[in-house]
Amino acid sequence: MNLYSATNPAVTQEVFGFVAAHGLRLTGGIEIHLNTLPKPKESYVNSLKGVKENQHPMTSLVLKSF
């Protein structure tokens, strides 16, 4: 899951906190990958440069059940 236009640290913190606290329960234990990217989604999907930038998120969170 990607969070685009993630420039507000407070919003990013809330989203990551919620996903960290509740994500695996909500997905039934299915692994979650959450990334933040600073630009709108259109900036990453409409060009080869954008696709490459999309591979290097600002922040990432991976949750796995054991």
Contacts in CASP RR format, 6 or more apart in sequence:
PFRMAT RR
TARGET T0000
AUTHOR 0000-0000-0000
METHOD contacts of the structure
MODEL  1
MNLYSATNPAVTQEVFGFVAAHGLRLTGGIEIHLNTLPKPKESYVNSLKG
VKENQHPMTSLVLKSF
1 32 0 8 1.000
1 33 0 8 1.000
1 34 0 8 1.000
1 35 0 8 1.000
2 34 0 8 1.000
2 35 0 8 1.000
2 36 0 8 1.000
2 37 0 8 1.000
2 41 0 8 1.000
2 54 0 8 1.000
2 57 0 8 1.000
3 12 0 8 1.000
3 15 0 8 1.000
3 34 0 8 1.000
3 35 0 8 1.000
3 36 0 8 1.000
3 37 0 8 1.000
4 37 0 8 1.000
4 39 0 8 1.000
4 40 0 8 1.000
4 41 0 8 1.000
4 44 0 8 1.000
5 37 0 8 1.000
5 38 0 8 1.000
5 39 0 8 1.000
5 40 0 8 1.000
5 41 0 8 1.000
6 12 0 8 1.000
6 36 0 8 1.000
6 37 0 8 1.000
6 38 0 8 1.000
6 58 0 8 1.000
6 59 0 8 1.000
7 38 0 8 1.000
12 36 0 8 1.000
12 59 0 8 1.000
15 34 0 8 1.000
16 34 0 8 1.000
16 59 0 8 1.000
16 61 0 8 1.000
19 32 0 8 1.000
19 34 0 8 1.000
19 61 0 8 1.000
19 63 0 8 1.000
20 61 0 8 1.000
20 63 0 8 1.000
23 32 0 8 1.000
23 63 0 8 1.000
24 30 0 8 1.000
24 32 0 8 1.000
24 63 0 8 1.000
24 65 0 8 1.000
28 65 0 8 1.000
29 65 0 8 1.000
30 65 0 8 1.000
31 62 0 8 1.000
31 63 0 8 1.000
31 64 0 8 1.000
31 65 0 8 1.000
32 61 0 8 1.000
32 62 0 8 1.000
32 63 0 8 1.000
33 60 0 8 1.000
33 61 0 8 1.000
33 62 0 8 1.000
34 60 0 8 1.000
34 61 0 8 1.000
34 62 0 8 1.000
34 63 0 8 1.000
35 57 0 8 1.000
35 58 0 8 1.000
35 59 0 8 1.000
35 60 0 8 1.000
35 61 0 8 1.000
36 57 0 8 1.000
36 58 0 8 1.000
36 59 0 8 1.000
36 60 0 8 1.000
37 44 0 8 1.000
37 53 0 8 1.000
37 54 0 8 1.000
37 57 0 8 1.000
37 58 0 8 1.000
38 58 0 8 1.000
39 53 0 8 1.000
43 50 0 8 1.000
43 53 0 8 1.000
44 50 0 8 1.000
44 51 0 8 1.000
44 53 0 8 1.000
44 54 0 8 1.000
45 51 0 8 1.000
45 54 0 8 1.000
END
